């Protein structure tokens, strides 16, 4: 049941001014809206282009009644007690530790690479200490790892790189790992023990009733109004406001005046199949396919949600260049371009840019929440600003 208040017609310009106009109802915008409303007593208008809250973390029940993530799997994990305790105000949790297998050479092997991965792939019986020596023997060390290829080859050698990383990366990013920043593959650890969890964070759980319910609870404060299916440019010049929180693509805000920032997108193919007796079709939540097929991975949602059902829903992920922006492409030229937009953003005292798209960084969900909580502390210290009736005149013109 939706608990937040949706404003279908645009509020009139004669209405009391909003203290903050929040653009986007994903984690960044929703957390700041909730904090500003509940802790600073502000009147907040949240404007969301999509017809739902939650951004890419939005979930819903499909036609079969299975809870799915339309924009791909979102698994919550964090080492921050502050982030976890904050979100716990809006949801109960279901403990869940995500596991991933990779289809390599006819086997399903644990990823991140661990002791079992190497032993099963090569038919060995190494111990943890022997695996360290194995990695040392095959690694191709460099003085400074600049690219994603440098990181992986310098850690586990050329063969494991080719089998587990290169094909997946080329599909995911449309670029060879040698063309991508080291940060892309540096995120994936290598283990010498048998720990097959994808994440090792202190807190690993899923919202008990789904992400959408979490967001609805977060946005249910009486000082928050939500407009769905609305582009913020439709209301920015008619609704009086004092400060804007912008969570969309930073280049879109400035109408791409310096050029378009590259993003990778995804196409999702959802499939629902019979699961007699509530059986699960995959042994783990996600199976990666680094070398075969056009898709990168397949996720079975009932692993994540714990839902019992006579059918099971899976999603196949197909990376692509066009479509909704999902992943900033980490290359030096793109960082340079982003810095030009960042410099302009810093000149706007009445707009705060926050989130993955506005910061042009690949943030996990907990990192976005942490960024929003930190931003709230800064915004709460700002002196009150007068409402600006002609708000649109201070922003880039609509193309």
Secondary structure, DSSP 4 states (H G I P E B T S, - for coil): ---SPB--SPPPTTSPPEEEEEE--SHHHHHHHHHHHHHH---EEEE-SSSSSSGGG--EE-TTS-EE-TTS---EEES-HHHHHHHTTT--EEE---BEEEEETTEEEEES--HHHHHHHHT----HHHHHHHHHHH----SS--BHHHHHHHHH-HHHIIIIIIHHHHHHHSS-GGGSBTHHHHTS---SS---BS---SEEEEETT-HHHHHHHHT--TTEEEE-S--GGGTTTTS-EEEEEE-S-HHHHTTTTT-PPPEEEEEEEEEEEE-GGG--SSSSSEEE-SSSSS--EEEEHHHHH----SEEEEEEEEEESSSS--EE---HHHHHHHHHHHHHHTT-TTEEE-SHHHHTS---HHHHHHHHHHHHHHHHTSPP---BTTGGGGSPPP-
